[in-house]
Amino acid sequence: MTAQAAVEMTAKDDGLRHDWSTEEIEVLFALPFNDLMFEAQKVHRAHFDANRVQVSRLISIKTGACPEDCSYCPQSAHYATGLEKEKLLAVEEVVESARQAKEEGASRFCMGAAWRGPKGDDFEVAVAMIEGVKALGMETCATFGLLDKWQAQRLKEAGLDYYNHNIDTSPEHYSEVITTRTFQDRLDTLDVVRDAGLHVCSGGIVGLGETRTDRARMIQTLANMPRHPDSVPINLLIPIQGTPLADAARPDSFDFIRTIAVARITMPKSFVRLSAGREGMSEEMQSLCFLAGANSVFCGQKLLTAKNAAPGQDKSLFGKLGLKPM
């Protein structure tokens, strides 16, 4: 099957496909690089301004001591990574950080907490944070772990726009990465978020020891959801000493760029975010990711606990490429 045939298969009422096969996606991954980039650019330009990038800021509102055993994460209580545990931030501190982010060009403010899921008074404090950030006129995003229906509806009422809950990898590879929650747990939370009327933010990580078929299955899972995620973060693993994946081999740069391109082709109207790992990418690699259809980034020097590209570097690169924030 050709790439063009795969792209033009029967679409649903929303004009998008939700019936991708693993074989079709593997065909895209296997295209000559120039052909794949060309297909991704055609799809991207049909739905977005190719020279505009959505900019978000991400902070950790509660750091460390997470009960989950995600093998890439320094915040897990299962691993000795030297990370200093921090209690839940004050509402005023988070709102002030959001105000600064807005002044620096961010349009969306994302709040992450090292929880299996929010509970009790901590959840109400997080709700107050969302209300405060929303009052600044910014889009709001949260990643708090597993949610139930009531919690999702409460977040929606508080003014939350996006909820992030990554699937991380393929269903088949998932148990090699995480054992304290199932792949289905993640899908169930995404269903709850979608049913509450929140925008879904969900993507994965490249570099977890997965195969190309695993990457295809990860993309297939996202693209075949009842509604494509509104935002699809594609992360490059940042190996952290003390975690089981500390010595993981870095994926080939072109394999990462291919993942961005295939996400763009299969989810044409989604924002595809060039997410974690940018701090270690060359300008040339990032440029190819934008060419492949990435149109969202995190700004600021820190992503939860990991380094991110510095604001000055982003401004310089955007200037060289003629990119502007949305």
Buried (B, 14 or more C-beta within 10 A) or exposed (E): EEBEEBBEEEEEEEEBBBEBBEEBBBBBBEBEEEEBBBBBBBBBEEBBEBEEBBBBBBBBBBBBBBBBBBBBBBBBBBBEBEBEEBEBBEBEEBBEBBBEBBEBBBBBBBBBBBBBBBEEEBBEBBBBBBBBBBEEEBBBBBBBBBBEEEBBBBBBEBBBBBBBBBBBBBBBBBEBBBEEBEBEBBBBBBBBBBEBEBBBBBBBBBBBBBEBBBBBBBBBBBBBBEBBBBBBBBBBBBBBEEBBBBEBEEBEBEEBBBBBBBBBBBBBEBBBBBBBBBBBBEEEBBBBBBBBBBBBBBBBEBBBBBBBBEBEBBBEBBEEBEBEBB
